[in-house]
Amino acid sequence: MRAKKPITKLLWSSLLLLLLPSAALAQDAGLDTGNTSWILTSTALVLFMTLPGLSLFYAGLVRTKNVLSVLMQCFAIAVVISILWLLVGYSIAFGPAESAFWGGLGKALFNGVVVDSLSGDIPETVFASFQMTFAIITPALIVGAFVERLKFSAMLLFSVLWTLVVYFPVAHWVWGGGWLMERGLIDFAGGTVVHVTAGVGALVVALVIGPRKGFPGGNLLPHNMTMSFTGAAMLWVGWFGFNAGSALAANGSAGMAMFVTHISAATGALTWMAIEWFKFGKPSGLGAITGMVAGLATITPASGSVGPAGALVVGLCGGLVCYWATTTMKQKLKIDDSLDVFPVHGVGGMVGTFLAGILVSANLGIFSGNGLADGMTIGSQVGVQLLGIVVTGIYAGILTFGLLKLVGILTSGLRVTEDEEQVGLDITDHDEKGYAI
């Protein structure tokens, strides 16, 4: 009887392999199920940042008569950019063309992407889905600059064209093997690709379409801070997928990115609260959540390069500089970037991208990061970082201005009329109300 046990064990093992062929093949093909699981989760987290996180965050900051319009704008952008990503977006950003400026159309409509296609050790479909969520949230950030006054048709057309000619090419430059990637730009999760492009785009939009009626006086206060706090909390949680997911693996790099992201967000919020407490005697809820977002935006490009102590520096600088930029734009320059997209996301992305070039050094004691690449010094790395900031900013600014002029012609004007603005975009654009009151 004892002699039969090895034979029985062999038979059971063979049967198990026959019943689980897919697992064996996946292992042979180099698929890492742990990494795949994490990026699947991160994809959901980043989409959670837009729907519902950013949607609720923005919607609570506008007036009651425009709350539904903001929710609709964020939702519609997610819809159309997802289709655009399938058609040409993924190919332009990550296609196989050997070009420093765009990926070509070789993977349009996901040509050649099948069930067994891999990107590293995860399915290519998972990688493409993860990157799609970045493409969705970037134009959605710009919504904050034109809330309460841009026509829905103009918003939709502008978002599609802007993503096509600004976001997709810049994503290729930085992440898809393009010229900035070749130069060694440090942008772990989107300081230039997401925040600089969206921030500069928002600034140009605010300048071109002009302020809301009643700005800077008037009753333009947020209508529902509870809603904005809820959305901000979702942004904070979802940002872990944004930054830690950019490691594209369930490893120590992802763990460090998650931790420094949290520290920077907390430091940014505390910094903004402290400034308001000192200046006005009371910290505001709006200031707390804005500082948190500033901390998140600032750490984004550096989250794969700095350590915990470095994250304190990044969050502190993000809170200080973004607060100054926000107050300067509204109070001194009188620019109605309504929900502070440029001073928080744009400036935060610039500050974080710059600091990444310094704090990545391994010679800064407790503030040391991962270490510079071979042949790079702090000076040369900072030079590359500044180049990335300036070029992506100028590119986004020029293209945004041109697109706004084009869309204005195609839609017979960007703005709603004064009467429609007075009534509110919920009624004029959608014939609905956010609240049945």
Summary of the structure (lengths in Angstrom):
residues: 437
radius of gyration: 23.3
end to end distance: 81.3
largest distance: 92.5
contacts: 1703
relative contact order: 0.14
helix: 74%
strand: 1%
